[in-house]
Amino acid sequence: MELGNALNWFEIPVTDFDRAKKFYETIFGYQMPENVMGSARMGFLLYDFPAGKVGGAIVYNPEFYTPSDNGSLIYLNCQPDLQNRT
């Protein structure tokens, strides 16, 4: 069985989206793609999805995301699935 990445996706909560986006664009040296999904404004950190790399985003949605105390939201890779096969 081939093991993949332990992480699948991450989201970094921000309170000032434009400031955070400018910060990450500056340190990584690229324009961060942006999208609105429901009530969340997201800026995507570039990654090589076809090669199986892990990606993430900065997210502004004060009703759901809180920086610091609640930290980042990390999605674990549970492939192939979570079924008990014993």
PyRosetta script that sets phi, psi and omega in degrees:
from pyrosetta import init, pose_from_sequence

init()
pose = pose_from_sequence("MELGNALNWFEIPVTDFDRAKKFYETIFGYQMPENVMGSARMGFLLYDFPAGKVGGAIVYNPEFYTPSDNGSLIYLNCQPDLQNRT")
pose.set_psi(1, 130.2)
pose.set_omega(1, 178.9)
pose.set_phi(2, -86.7)
pose.set_psi(2, 128.9)
pose.set_omega(2, 178.3)
pose.set_phi(3, -89.2)
pose.set_psi(3, 138.3)
pose.set_omega(3, 176.7)
pose.set_phi(4, -100.1)
pose.set_psi(4, -158.3)
pose.set_omega(4, 176.6)
pose.set_phi(5, -71.9)
pose.set_psi(5, 144.0)
pose.set_omega(5, 176.3)
pose.set_phi(6, -70.4)
pose.set_psi(6, -32.9)
pose.set_omega(6, 178.4)
pose.set_phi(7, -100.3)
pose.set_psi(7, 149.4)
pose.set_omega(7, -179.8)
pose.set_phi(8, -114.2)
pose.set_psi(8, -34.2)
pose.set_omega(8, -176.1)
pose.set_phi(9, -167.1)
pose.set_psi(9, 152.1)
pose.set_omega(9, 174.0)
pose.set_phi(10, -139.6)
pose.set_psi(10, 153.0)
pose.set_omega(10, 178.0)
pose.set_phi(11, -131.9)
pose.set_psi(11, 126.4)
pose.set_omega(11, -179.2)
pose.set_phi(12, -103.1)
pose.set_psi(12, 113.5)
pose.set_omega(12, 179.9)
pose.set_phi(13, -71.4)
pose.set_psi(13, 142.0)
pose.set_omega(13, 178.7)
pose.set_phi(14, -133.5)
pose.set_psi(14, 151.5)
pose.set_omega(14, 176.5)
pose.set_phi(15, -100.6)
pose.set_psi(15, -23.0)
pose.set_omega(15, 177.5)
pose.set_phi(16, -126.2)
pose.set_psi(16, 92.3)
pose.set_omega(16, -172.7)
pose.set_phi(17, -58.5)
pose.set_psi(17, -48.4)
pose.set_omega(17, -176.7)
pose.set_phi(18, -61.7)
pose.set_psi(18, -41.0)
pose.set_omega(18, 178.3)
pose.set_phi(19, -64.7)
pose.set_psi(19, -45.5)
pose.set_omega(19, 179.3)
pose.set_phi(20, -64.4)
pose.set_psi(20, -41.7)
pose.set_omega(20, 179.9)
pose.set_phi(21, -61.5)
pose.set_psi(21, -45.8)
pose.set_omega(21, 178.9)
pose.set_phi(22, -61.5)
pose.set_psi(22, -40.6)
pose.set_omega(22, 178.5)
pose.set_phi(23, -58.5)
pose.set_psi(23, -53.6)
pose.set_omega(23, -177.7)
pose.set_phi(24, -66.9)
pose.set_psi(24, -37.0)
pose.set_omega(24, 176.5)
pose.set_phi(25, -62.7)
pose.set_psi(25, -37.5)
pose.set_omega(25, -179.9)
pose.set_phi(26, -69.6)
pose.set_psi(26, -48.1)
pose.set_omega(26, -176.4)
pose.set_phi(27, -72.7)
pose.set_psi(27, -29.8)
pose.set_omega(27, 179.9)
pose.set_phi(28, -94.6)
pose.set_psi(28, -14.8)
pose.set_omega(28, 175.9)
pose.set_phi(29, 71.6)
pose.set_psi(29, 37.1)
pose.set_omega(29, 175.0)
pose.set_phi(30, -150.0)
pose.set_psi(30, 162.4)
pose.set_omega(30, 175.7)
pose.set_phi(31, -79.9)
pose.set_psi(31, 123.6)
pose.set_omega(31, -178.6)
pose.set_phi(32, -80.7)
pose.set_psi(32, 119.6)
pose.set_omega(32, 175.3)
pose.set_phi(33, -61.8)
pose.set_psi(33, 146.2)
pose.set_omega(33, -175.2)
pose.set_phi(34, -130.6)
pose.set_psi(34, 147.7)
pose.set_omega(34, 178.3)
pose.set_phi(35, -155.3)
pose.set_psi(35, 155.8)
pose.set_omega(35, 174.2)
pose.set_phi(36, -110.4)
pose.set_psi(36, 125.8)
pose.set_omega(36, 178.3)
pose.set_phi(37, -122.2)
pose.set_psi(37, 106.6)
pose.set_omega(37, -174.2)
pose.set_phi(38, 63.2)
pose.set_psi(38, -122.1)
pose.set_omega(38, 179.5)
pose.set_phi(39, -98.8)
pose.set_psi(39, 8.6)
pose.set_omega(39, -178.7)
pose.set_phi(40, -103.6)
pose.set_psi(40, 130.4)
pose.set_omega(40, 172.4)
pose.set_phi(41, -97.1)
pose.set_psi(41, 123.8)
pose.set_omega(41, -173.4)
pose.set_phi(42, -124.3)
pose.set_psi(42, 140.9)
pose.set_omega(42, 173.0)
pose.set_phi(43, -119.4)
pose.set_psi(43, 123.0)
pose.set_omega(43, -170.9)
pose.set_phi(44, -93.9)
pose.set_psi(44, 130.4)
pose.set_omega(44, 173.1)
pose.set_phi(45, -79.8)
pose.set_psi(45, 128.7)
pose.set_omega(45, -175.0)
pose.set_phi(46, -68.1)
pose.set_psi(46, 141.6)
pose.set_omega(46, 178.2)
pose.set_phi(47, -156.5)
pose.set_psi(47, 164.8)
pose.set_omega(47, -177.2)
pose.set_phi(48, -95.5)
pose.set_psi(48, 84.0)
pose.set_omega(48, -177.9)
pose.set_phi(49, -61.0)
pose.set_psi(49, -45.6)
pose.set_omega(49, -179.3)
pose.set_phi(50, -59.1)
pose.set_psi(50, -27.6)
pose.set_omega(50, 179.8)
pose.set_phi(51, -88.6)
pose.set_psi(51, 7.0)
pose.set_omega(51, 177.4)
pose.set_phi(52, 80.7)
pose.set_psi(52, 18.1)
pose.set_omega(52, 179.1)
pose.set_phi(53, -78.6)
pose.set_psi(53, 160.2)
pose.set_omega(53, -177.7)
pose.set_phi(54, -94.8)
pose.set_psi(54, 137.1)
pose.set_omega(54, 179.7)
pose.set_phi(55, -122.2)
pose.set_psi(55, 179.5)
pose.set_omega(55, 179.7)
pose.set_phi(56, -168.2)
pose.set_psi(56, -176.4)
pose.set_omega(56, -176.0)
pose.set_phi(57, -152.2)
pose.set_psi(57, 157.6)
pose.set_omega(57, 165.2)
pose.set_phi(58, -90.1)
pose.set_psi(58, 144.7)
pose.set_omega(58, -174.4)
pose.set_phi(59, -136.3)
pose.set_psi(59, 131.0)
pose.set_omega(59, 172.7)
pose.set_phi(60, -111.9)
pose.set_psi(60, 112.2)
pose.set_omega(60, 174.6)
pose.set_phi(61, -161.1)
pose.set_psi(61, 84.9)
pose.set_omega(61, -172.6)
pose.set_phi(62, -60.7)
pose.set_psi(62, -17.9)
pose.set_omega(62, 178.5)
pose.set_phi(63, -76.9)
pose.set_psi(63, -19.8)
pose.set_omega(63, -175.9)
pose.set_phi(64, -121.3)
pose.set_psi(64, -37.4)
pose.set_omega(64, -174.7)
pose.set_phi(65, -107.0)
pose.set_psi(65, 135.2)
pose.set_omega(65, 175.7)
pose.set_phi(66, -131.7)
pose.set_psi(66, 118.2)
pose.set_omega(66, 176.6)
pose.set_phi(67, -63.3)
pose.set_psi(67, 161.8)
pose.set_omega(67, 174.4)
pose.set_phi(68, 74.5)
pose.set_psi(68, -92.3)
pose.set_omega(68, -173.2)
pose.set_phi(69, -55.4)
pose.set_psi(69, -41.7)
pose.set_omega(69, -179.5)
pose.set_phi(70, -92.5)
pose.set_psi(70, -16.7)
pose.set_omega(70, 174.9)
pose.set_phi(71, 65.4)
pose.set_psi(71, -163.4)
pose.set_omega(71, -179.4)
pose.set_phi(72, -81.7)
pose.set_psi(72, 155.4)
pose.set_omega(72, 175.8)
pose.set_phi(73, -99.7)
pose.set_psi(73, 123.6)
pose.set_omega(73, -176.7)
pose.set_phi(74, -117.7)
pose.set_psi(74, 129.0)
pose.set_omega(74, 177.7)
pose.set_phi(75, -100.6)
pose.set_psi(75, 125.0)
pose.set_omega(75, 179.5)
pose.set_phi(76, -88.6)
pose.set_psi(76, 148.6)
pose.set_omega(76, 177.4)
pose.set_phi(77, -86.1)
pose.set_psi(77, 113.9)
pose.set_omega(77, -177.6)
pose.set_phi(78, -110.0)
pose.set_psi(78, 36.9)
pose.set_omega(78, -178.9)
pose.set_phi(79, -82.8)
pose.set_psi(79, 141.9)
pose.set_omega(79, 11.0)
pose.set_phi(80, -78.2)
pose.set_psi(80, -31.7)
pose.set_omega(80, 173.6)
pose.set_phi(81, -171.5)
pose.set_psi(81, -176.1)
pose.set_omega(81, -177.2)
pose.set_phi(82, -103.9)
pose.set_psi(82, 13.7)
pose.set_omega(82, -179.7)
pose.set_phi(83, -69.4)
pose.set_psi(83, 138.6)
pose.set_omega(83, 175.4)
pose.set_phi(84, -80.2)
pose.set_psi(84, 116.7)
pose.set_omega(84, -174.1)
pose.set_phi(85, -105.6)
pose.set_psi(85, 23.3)
pose.set_omega(85, -179.3)
pose.set_phi(86, -91.2)
pose.dump_pdb("model.pdb")
